[in-house]
Amino acid sequence: MGVCIARDLASAGYTCAIVERGDSLGGVWYHNNYPGLSLQGLGNAWRCLSLAPKWHSSHPAAEMYAPTAKDILGYILDMASHARIDVFTSSVCETESEESKPAKHIVRISTGGGAPRTVLTKAICLATGYDTQRSGKPHLPIDPSEVRNGATIVHSARYHANMPMARGRTFVLGAHNAAIEILKELIRRRVSCGHIVATLSSPTSKRWSRWRRRRSHGSSTR
């Protein structure tokens, strides 16, 4: 993760700049906060070298704590908060080599409609994340305007606990962590869920399949 690298370099005495396309650091952890959203892994291994997350002191390694979205977003902002780190949000940049100094690069950072800021740097780290086009922002694979049966289409980033559900079945489309966590929350609420569209290819999805088989008896899932 780019913020981890920036924090470690800043702690070693280097001056760094983080250029973020979105309006805040955090990517998917900033844009999503559905019930159950957490790191799908051990929290004691998710960190930079120079700054320990706050959950390290409150949750011992033996607990195998999985940090929540709030935990992780807070840690990302903590890492970026350093005197040697400049953060540019809602920004894009262009780069070119400095002919007179081959070991350095010219970076022009544009933020909004203001004049670009030019900096000279020794190195550029590309940490664009999973989706370079949307910068972690929600994307609906279905156009709501094409839905003719009155169904409500909600992206996982807009879903929240106790959201009212219309009568009838609730369909969850997805194959990975967001779909799995939302399905688990809907089952706890005894919302009728049907036609789960998912591929059980990842270890997390396989664990969900086993969990669903154990919990489906007596629930409203069909």
Secondary structure, 3 states (H helix, E strand, C coil): CHHHHHHHHHHCCCCEEEECCCCCCCCHHHHCCCCCCECCCCHHHCCCCCCCCCHHHHCCHHHCCCCEHHHHHHHHHHHHCCCCEEEECCEEEEEEECCCCCCCEEEEEEECCCCCEEEEECCCCCCCCCCCCCCCCCCCCCCHHHCCCCCCCCCHHHCCCCCCCCCCCECCECCCHHHHHHHHHHHHCCCCECCCECCCCCHHHHHHHHHHHHHCCCCCCC
